[in-house]
Amino acid sequence: MHVELFDIYDAERMAAALAVRFPVFVEEQHVPADEEVDEHDRTDGDARHAVIRDGDKPVAAGRYYRIAGATAQVGRMAVLGEYRGRRLGRQLLDALVDDARRRGFARVALNAQDHAVAFYAKAGFTPFGETLMECDILHQPMERAL
């Protein structure tokens, strides 16, 4: 399985990414559907998205977009339940970080769900700032220089 990187203009891949994100965020974590899809999915042509498939089935997805100049904000990292524990999340994260580096970003930031802080720490991210609530889920801001 490999990571496919794309932008919002690739309708088929965007649909594949959302086919992962909705079961994880909307169904499992009860994020409101109207909050799951935002401007970075609809109108941000500079945002980069990623999907991993098992054959034709999308099984993992994520994205990043520009904030504050040379900083990329990673988010919407999701792996379908039956595919967790296979290092797909790490493969996805590494591909997004590498792509951001190639595109000239100097820093990557993200808001890690509380249970995922250790996952991101293993990938070189360090916590900064106060925790925050997003969609009733506790998050820890984290960052990594590139």
C-alpha positions as CSV (number, residue, x, y, z in Angstrom):
1,M,0.0,0.0,0.0
2,H,1.3,3.4,-0.9
3,V,0.3,7.0,-0.2
4,E,-1.4,9.0,-2.9
5,L,-0.9,12.8,-2.6
6,F,-3.4,15.1,-4.3
7,D,-5.3,18.4,-4.1
8,I,-9.0,19.3,-4.0
9,Y,-9.3,19.3,-7.7
10,D,-9.0,15.5,-7.8
11,A,-12.6,14.6,-7.1
12,E,-12.1,10.8,-7.1
13,R,-9.3,10.9,-4.5
14,M,-11.2,13.5,-2.4
15,A,-14.2,11.2,-2.3
16,A,-11.8,8.3,-1.3
17,A,-10.4,10.4,1.6
18,L,-13.8,11.3,2.8
19,A,-14.8,7.7,2.6
20,V,-12.2,7.1,5.4
21,R,-12.7,10.4,7.4
22,F,-16.5,10.1,7.8
23,P,-16.5,6.6,9.4
24,V,-13.7,7.6,11.7
25,F,-14.6,11.1,12.7
26,V,-18.4,11.4,12.1
27,E,-19.5,7.8,13.0
28,E,-16.9,6.8,15.6
29,Q,-16.0,10.1,17.2
30,H,-19.4,11.9,16.7
31,V,-17.9,15.0,14.9
32,P,-20.8,16.8,13.2
33,A,-20.7,16.0,9.5
34,D,-21.0,19.7,8.6
35,E,-17.8,20.4,10.6
36,E,-15.9,17.5,9.1
37,V,-15.7,19.0,5.6
38,D,-14.3,22.6,5.7
39,E,-12.8,25.2,3.4
40,H,-9.5,23.1,3.1
41,D,-11.6,20.4,1.5
42,R,-13.8,22.7,-0.6
43,T,-11.9,25.8,-1.7
44,D,-8.2,25.6,-0.6
45,G,-6.4,24.7,-3.8
46,D,-3.0,24.8,-2.0
47,A,-4.0,22.2,0.6
48,R,-2.5,18.7,0.1
49,H,-4.5,15.6,0.8
50,A,-3.4,12.0,1.1
51,V,-5.1,8.6,0.9
52,I,-3.9,5.0,1.2
53,R,-5.8,2.2,-0.4
54,D,-5.9,-1.6,0.1
55,G,-6.6,-2.5,-3.5
56,D,-9.5,-0.2,-4.4
57,K,-10.6,0.4,-0.8
58,P,-9.5,3.7,0.8
59,V,-8.3,2.8,4.3
60,A,-6.3,5.9,5.6
61,A,-6.4,9.6,4.9
62,G,-5.0,12.9,6.0
63,R,-4.1,16.4,4.8
64,Y,-2.2,19.6,5.5
65,Y,-2.6,23.2,4.6
66,R,-0.6,26.4,5.0
67,I,-0.9,28.5,8.2
68,A,1.4,31.4,9.2
69,G,3.6,31.6,6.2
70,A,6.1,28.7,6.2
71,T,4.1,26.4,8.6
72,A,2.0,23.5,7.4
73,Q,-1.0,22.3,9.6
74,V,-1.5,18.6,9.5
75,G,-4.9,17.3,10.3
76,R,-7.8,14.9,9.6
77,M,-5.5,11.9,10.1
78,A,-7.7,8.8,10.0
79,V,-7.2,5.1,9.6
80,L,-10.2,2.7,9.4
81,G,-10.6,0.6,12.5
82,E,-9.8,-2.7,11.0
83,Y,-6.5,-1.3,9.5
84,R,-5.1,0.2,12.7
85,G,-1.9,-1.2,14.1
86,R,-0.4,-1.7,10.6
87,R,1.8,1.5,10.6
88,L,-0.5,3.2,8.0
89,G,-0.9,6.2,10.2
90,R,2.9,6.7,10.4
91,Q,3.3,6.0,6.6
92,L,0.6,8.7,6.0
93,L,2.2,11.2,8.4
94,D,5.7,10.7,6.9
95,A,4.4,11.3,3.4
96,L,2.6,14.5,4.4
97,V,5.7,15.8,6.3
98,D,8.0,14.9,3.4
99,D,5.7,16.6,0.9
100,A,5.6,19.7,3.1
101,R,9.4,19.8,3.2
102,R,9.6,19.4,-0.6
103,R,7.2,22.3,-1.0
104,G,9.4,24.6,1.2
105,F,7.6,24.6,4.5
106,A,9.9,25.1,7.5
107,R,7.6,23.8,10.3
108,V,4.7,21.4,10.7
109,A,2.1,21.8,13.4
110,L,-0.9,19.8,14.3
111,N,-3.5,19.4,17.1
112,A,-3.2,15.8,18.4
113,Q,-6.1,14.1,20.0
114,D,-5.1,13.4,23.5
115,H,-4.8,9.6,22.9
116,A,-2.5,10.2,19.9
117,V,0.2,12.4,21.5
118,A,2.6,9.5,21.9
119,F,2.1,8.6,18.2
120,Y,3.1,12.1,17.1
121,A,5.9,12.3,19.7
122,K,7.5,9.2,18.1
123,A,7.5,11.0,14.8
124,G,9.4,13.9,16.2
125,F,6.6,16.3,17.2
126,T,6.8,18.1,20.6
127,P,3.9,19.6,22.5
128,F,3.5,23.4,22.8
129,G,0.8,25.6,24.3
130,E,-2.3,24.7,26.2
131,T,-4.6,21.9,25.3
132,L,-7.8,22.8,23.5
133,M,-11.2,21.3,22.7
134,E,-12.2,20.7,19.1
135,C,-15.6,19.1,18.5
136,D,-15.7,18.1,22.2
137,I,-12.4,16.2,21.8
138,L,-9.3,17.2,23.8
139,H,-6.3,18.1,21.6
140,Q,-2.7,19.0,22.3
141,P,-1.0,21.4,19.9
142,M,2.3,19.9,18.7
143,E,5.0,21.0,16.2
144,R,8.1,19.8,14.4
145,A,10.8,21.8,12.5
146,L,11.6,20.5,9.0
